[in-house]
């Protein structure tokens, strides 16, 4: 549903892939921003966003796209977020609020809060697709999704604060803000998102290298489709996420291996 009047004069989206592109779709369709400014390293992506009518202007640089924005949303792959934040720090005037959409939060929050203080509030919408890129971007991706609102310390939704403004924006998109610390976020997403992807990638590799691969797929039903579905996700993107959250992920993966080994031992001792 379109708002009667825009919340923001200018929103800048840096990185226009699945998440950034879908956000642009919502910004345009819901009349959330009077001006949508974008930047992406790919001219093809920028042209597609303009041609689809989900952006109004393209910055010649990250700093130009972000300059004077009410809100900047940083949405490149996670390993590039700290560099993009450094480039936004060169904008003049500085944007009022900066957030990101990264799947791991300790590094962005440390860098962002160090550069911008309370202007930076980390974010992570729990929404996505096995498909990637602006071609997969669409309106409504975030509808009903949890959206983590993250700081090194627990964010507080005080009236008029950057956190409160960001939460208002998230609700306008149709998502549900959840406030937590960066450490809590990275622990929880390792458990409910990153580990399942790691297991699915490993399982799909096992299936594909099995001597029974072709016959097994003829028999495959819902359990196979459910477990293997997320292995269709972009592996290079997920490798970057795994590296960024390796401390939390390694601990969980090792516990999972111990639990799996316990089940193997139980089976070995069954008579």
N, C-alpha and C positions, 0 to 999 in steps of 0.2 A: 504493500500500500504506500503510495506517495505521500510525503509529508506536505502540509500546507505551505510551510516556509522552510528553507534550508537551515540546518543546525549550524553549518559552517560556511564562511565565505570561500575558503580554499582548503582543500584536502590534497595532499601530495601522496602518491603511491610510488614507491621505489622498488622495482622488480614486478613485472606484470606477467607472472606465470599463472598457474591454476588458482592459487590463493589471492594474489594481488589482482589478477584479472577478474576473478569472481567478485572481489570487493568493489572494483570499479563498476561492475554490472549493477551491484546493489546501490552504490552511491548515485549512479545515474537514474536508475529506475525508481528509487524512493525519494529523490530530490533532497538528499542529505547534504550535498555540497553545491554551492553556486558555481564553483570552478574546480574541476578535477585536473590536477597537473600530474604528469607521470614521467618517469625515466626508467629505461631498461637498456642494457648493453646491446640489444638486438634491434636494429632499425626495422626489421620485418615485424617484430612484435609491436613496436610503437605504431607503425602504420596500420596494423590490424586493429589495434585499440581505437585509433582515430576513426578508421573506416566503420567500425561497429558502433561508433557514437558513445563509447563508454569513457572517453577522456576528451578534454577540451584543449589541452596544450601539452607540449613536450618540452621539458627543460633541456638545454644544451649540456647540462651537467647535473649531477645529483644536487649540488648546492643551489643551482638555479631553480630546479624544480621544487626544492623544499623552501626556498626563501619566502618568509612572510606567511607561511601556511598556518592555519589554525591547528591543523593536525597533519603529521607526517606518519605514514605507515610504511615500515621497512619490511620488504617481503622477498628478498633474494634467498637462495639456498643458505643454510645456517652458517657455513664457514665464512661467508662474505659479509655477514651482518656487522661485525666490529669495524671493518674497513668502511662500509657505507656510513656508519655512525660518525666516523672520523671526518668523512666528506661533508656530512650534514652540518658538522660543527663549523664549517667554513661559510655557511649561508649567512647572508645579511639582508634583512634582519633575520635573526634566528626564529624558527617556528615556535609556536606557543607550546605544543605538546608533541612528543615523539614517542611512538610505540613500534613494536615489531611483531612479526607473526612466526618467529622461529620456534622449532620443536624442542629446543634446549634453551634454558634460561639463565644459567649462572653467568656465562660469558657476556651475553648481550646486556644483562642487567648491571654487571660490574662496569663494563665500558660505558653504557648509556648513562648510568647515574653519575659516573665519574666526569663525563663530559657535560651533562645537562642538569644535574641535580634532580629536583622534583619534576622538571619538565618531562623527564623520561619515565615511562611506565611500561614494563614489559607486557607482552600479550601473546597468546597462543590459542587460536580457535581449534577446537577438537573436531575438525571436519576436513574432508579431503576425498581423494579418489585414487584408484590405481592409475588413472590417466594423468598426464601432466601437460603443462604448457597452456598458453592462452587459448588454444583451440578447444581445450576442455573446460575453460572458464564459463560459468553461467550464473545467472541470477538465482538466489535462493540456496546457495551451497551451505550457508551458515544458519539457515532457519532452524531453530530449536536446538542448536548445538551449544554445548558448554564452551565458554571462552575464558581461558585462564587470564587473570589480571595479576601481574607478578612484580614483586620488588625483592631486593636483597632482604629487607625487613618486610613484615606484613603490611601490605598497602591498606590505607584507611580511606573509605569513601566519604570524606568530609565535603560539606557543601562548597561548591565552587572550585574544589581541588582538581588537578589534572586527572587523578584517579576517578573522581566523580564524573568529569566530562567524558572520559573514555568509557565508563560504564554506561552513560546515557547513549553514547554513540553505538555501543555494542547492542544495547536493547533496541535501538532504532533499526539495526541490521536484522533483528529477529533472533539474536543469540542470547545466551544467559551468562552474565559475568560471574566468575568464581574467583574470589580473592585468596591468594596464598603466596608464600615465599618462594624464591627461586629454588631453594634446596628442596622444599616440599614438591614443587612442580616436577623437578628432574627425577626425583625418586618415584613419583606416581606415574609419570609418563613412561619411564623405563619399565614399569610393571605392566601397565595396561595397553601400551602402544609399541614401544621399541622392542621389548622381548618377543611379543607375538610376531612381529615382522621378522626378527632374526630366526625364530623357529620355523616360520613358514618358508623362508628362503632355503634353510637347511633341509627341510622336508622335501621341497620341490626338487632340490638337487639329488636327493636320495631316490626319488621316483624316476627322474629322468635318466639316471645311470643304472637303474635296475635292469637285469636281463629280461624281466617280465613286464617292462614298461608298456609296450603296445597292448598286450592282453589286459593288463591291469586297468588301463584307461577305458577299455571297453566295458569293464565292470563298475567303473567309478560312479558313485552316487553323491548324495548330498554331503556326507561327511568329508569326502575328498574335496568337493567344490568349496565348502566353507573354510576348510583349513588351508587350502592352497590359494584362495582368491587373492590375498594380499601379496603373494609372491609375484604378482603381475606388476607391482609398483616399481617405480624407477629405482634400479639397484644402486646407481651411483649416488643419487640423492640420499638414499637410506644408509649407504656406507658412510657418508658425511655425518648423518645424524648419529649413527653408532659411535663414530670417533668422538664427536662432541660430547656425548653422554657416556663415554666408556666406563668411567668409574662406577656409576650407578648400575649400568647394564652388566658389567662383568660380575659384580657381586650377585645379581639375580640369576644370571646365566649359570654361574657355578653352583648356586643352590639348586637350580633346576636339574643340572647334571647329577648332583648328589641324589635328588629325589628319584630321578630316572634310574640311577644305578641301584637304588634300594628296591625298586620294582623288579629290576633284572635279577637281583639276588633272591627276591621272593619267588620268582618264576623258576629259578635254578633249583630251589629247595623244595618245590612242589613235587609230590609223588602221585 
